Amino acid sequence: MPGRVSAVRSVSAVRNDYRCSIERNQGGKYCVRIRVRYPRHAWLLGVFFLASNFDKAMKKLEESVDFLQRHEEKLWFWGVDRAEDMGFSAEFLREAGLRLDRRIEFPPKAANLALAPERNIPAFALGSVRRGLAESMEGPRPVYADAGT
């Protein structure tokens, strides 16, 4: 029985790690990138989407993380195990409004989120991600010389 308890603990300690970043592109759209590490399969998946404003980007981020959580097995099966048919995986992502992100570098300003595999996202979990991404969008504030001197 003790062996079973430790096995349950080790499974529950496994977390899907999400790194999320947001940048404005040249067209003024918000480009949100998500890189998820699925430890059960030792697999990385990078996706991105575009949004017209920050609030829409955050709504789409929540939907995207939910999608990536629910479809981990299917994405892995078609993305890695059946890698010769990567077109199916890309099409499956496109149906959810996501695109494969083939870029190697990831922006240094990113927010992190860790979730148990195949679990729903707790409502409070994205609050810190939203704050982190909002802070990453803030540029340095200009310093103005005192006009009175």
PyMOL commands that set and color helices and strands:
alter all, ss='L'
color gray80, all
select helices_A, chain A and resi 2-12+54-70+72-81+83-95+125-137
alter helices_A, ss='H'
color red, helices_A
select strands_A, chain A and resi 16-24+30-38+43-51+99-100+111-115
alter strands_A, ss='S'
color yellow, strands_A
deselect
rebuild
show_as cartoon
